[in-house]
Amino acid sequence: NLVGDLHGERMLPEAEYEKLRKRAADGSKRLYVNYRNSMGLDCRAVGPASKCFCGHRYREHDWLQYDTKRLSCKMRGCPCACFNLIPVRGSADMRCTKCKHSYTEHHAGNKKCGKSCKCPGFASSVSCSCTRSYDEHATVIETKEDRLKAGRSVDEGWMQQAAQQGLPVCHLGGIIGHVSLADGVDRAMAGVEPGFAPEAVANSLRDPTAASYGGLLFAERMAQHDIVNTATHVQGRQAGFQAQAQVQDYNRGLRDGRGLTGGMNAARAIADGNQTRVSRPAPPDNRRQRTSASSQRSATSSSSRTGHTTVVPLGRRLGGARASSQDAMRAARL
């Protein structure tokens, strides 16, 4: 990921590679690259394997250009002047809505079609998970200071700790932790994207069924991994165990229909070093209590199937299925 495919199969000399590794470990010279929509939401975090419009990966671009932010392609003969994400996965293709030709048939510099047509530049109506089209997105390159000034997230605590210990981070683009693996709309709906309220994001979706409960749950779980890892690597193993206990209590509360608890806030406080001792939630006293609770949940679910208005626990209300309306998504989270 540091070297990319620029040198083919030739190994870099040890001294040259060590110099590159040390430069990549300098977090003060890191650039954050994201695929952002017209709402200001970072829909995707660019990673080392993310593909540029020129067809090459982010790792083949000059991510060392901190001062100019011109991440030009390093592959021989490529006219790409700066990395520009093309949101395709694997061998998928994206065609221009004007000339119907593939993006690979357009010039990497000016985006004009290379075929004998009058296409002035590549455009696409393919929509993102945020329900906005490719033309309503842009690849944004920022420094740490830019993001902090705008109130956006930077590296999670465990990543900052790893960078201080020599882990290369500058080649990671917009990846700031496990939570970056989730799409922006899922992070926002899960309440883990600063500056974006779940209700506002749900109302902004042009297709209310676009957001899925599975995506929301994935984003939340990734945020939980970041919290526990930060508590463990920054505050110590004991703090990690305490944060994990709070996260588990939070998940149990959702699963059992007890609603949201203070577990996540307590876990974040531990990770931030604002709380030193948290007692583990007490387990049920005996088997009779557990059996009673199980019977109540079964009765609640049965009442829902027979047409009564009894509230069904969250886990059973939606499961892993796609939500069918904004109200369902709002009820799932809130």
QUISUL-V956560 format. One record per backbone hydrogen bond with DSSP energy under -0.5 kcal/mol. CO is the residue of the C=O (numbers start at 1). NH is the residue of the N-H. E is the energy in kcal/mol with one decimal. If there is no record, write none. Layout:
[[CO	NH	E] [CO	NH	E]]
This chain:
[[3	6	-0.7] [5	8	-1.6] [7	10	-2.1] [13	17	-2.7] [14	18	-2.4] [15	19	-1.8] [16	20	-2.0] [17	21	-2.6] [18	22	-2.2] [19	23	-1.9] [20	24	-2.2] [21	25	-1.1] [23	26	-1.2] [24	169	-2.7] [24	170	-2.7] [25	27	-1.4] [26	29	-1.9] [27	30	-1.3] [30	144	-0.5] [31	33	-0.5] [32	142	-2.6] [33	46	-2.0] [33	174	-0.6] [34	36	-0.8] [34	140	-3.1] [35	43	-1.8] [35	44	-1.4] [36	138	-2.3] [37	40	-1.8] [41	37	-2.3] [41	43	-1.2] [43	184	-2.0] [44	35	-2.8] [44	46	-0.5] [46	174	-2.5] [46	175	-0.7] [47	50	-1.7] [48	59	-2.1] [50	58	-1.8] [51	86	-2.3] [52	55	-2.1] [56	52	-2.9] [57	60	-1.3] [58	61	-1.9] [60	74	-2.8] [61	63	-2.0] [62	65	-1.6] [64	66	-2.5] [65	69	-1.8] [69	71	-1.1] [70	72	-2.0] [71	83	-0.9] [72	62	-2.7] [75	78	-1.9] [80	73	-1.7] [84	53	-2.1] [85	87	-0.5] [86	88	-2.5] [89	92	-2.0] [94	103	-2.0] [96	100	-1.5] [101	96	-3.0] [102	105	-1.6] [103	106	-1.5] [105	114	-3.1] [107	111	-1.5] [111	122	-1.6] [112	107	-3.3] [115	117	-2.1] [119	113	-0.8] [123	97	-2.7] [124	135	-1.1] [126	134	-1.2] [128	131	-2.0] [132	128	-2.8] [133	136	-1.3] [134	137	-1.6] [136	38	-1.1] [138	36	-2.7] [138	140	-0.7] [140	34	-2.3] [142	32	-3.4] [143	147	-1.9] [144	148	-2.4] [145	149	-2.3] [146	150	-1.5] [147	152	-3.2] [148	151	-1.0] [156	159	-0.6] [156	160	-2.2] [157	161	-2.2] [158	162	-1.9] [159	163	-2.4] [160	164	-1.9] [161	165	-0.9] [162	167	-2.4] [163	166	-1.6] [169	172	-1.8] [170	173	-0.6] [172	175	-1.7] [176	156	-2.6] [177	180	-1.2] [178	181	-2.0] [179	182	-1.4] [180	45	-0.6] [183	187	-2.1] [184	188	-2.6] [185	189	-2.3] [186	190	-1.7] [187	192	-2.5] [187	193	-0.6] [188	191	-1.1] [192	194	-0.6] [193	196	-1.7] [197	201	-2.2] [198	202	-2.5] [199	203	-2.1] [200	204	-1.2] [201	205	-0.8] [202	205	-0.7] [207	210	-2.3] [212	216	-1.9] [213	217	-2.6] [214	218	-2.2] [215	219	-2.3] [216	220	-2.2] [217	221	-2.4] [218	222	-2.4] [219	223	-2.0] [220	224	-1.9] [221	225	-2.1] [222	226	-1.9] [223	227	-2.1] [224	228	-2.5] [225	229	-2.6] [226	230	-2.4] [227	231	-2.4] [228	232	-2.3] [229	233	-2.8] [230	234	-2.3] [230	235	-0.8] [231	235	-1.1] [231	236	-0.7] [232	236	-0.6] [236	240	-1.8] [237	241	-2.3] [238	242	-2.0] [239	243	-2.6] [240	244	-2.4] [241	245	-2.0] [242	246	-1.9] [243	247	-2.3] [244	248	-2.4] [245	249	-2.0] [246	250	-2.1] [247	251	-2.4] [248	252	-2.4] [249	253	-2.1] [250	254	-1.7] [251	255	-2.5] [252	256	-2.6] [253	258	-2.3] [253	259	-0.8] [254	257	-0.9] [254	315	-0.9] [262	266	-2.4] [263	267	-2.3] [264	268	-2.4] [265	269	-2.1] [266	270	-1.9] [267	271	-2.3] [268	272	-2.2] [269	274	-2.8] [269	275	-0.8] [270	273	-1.2] [286	290	-1.5] [287	291	-2.7] [288	292	-2.5] [289	293	-2.3] [290	294	-2.2] [291	295	-2.2] [292	296	-2.1] [293	297	-2.0] [294	298	-2.2] [295	299	-2.4] [296	300	-2.2] [297	301	-2.2] [298	302	-2.3] [299	303	-2.4] [300	304	-1.6] [301	305	-1.7] [302	306	-1.5] [303	308	-2.1] [304	307	-1.1] [313	316	-0.6] [313	317	-2.0] [314	318	-1.6] [314	319	-0.6] [315	319	-0.9] [318	321	-1.7] [321	213	-0.7] [325	329	-1.9] [326	330	-2.7] [327	331	-2.4] [328	332	-2.0] [329	333	-1.6] [330	334	-2.9]]
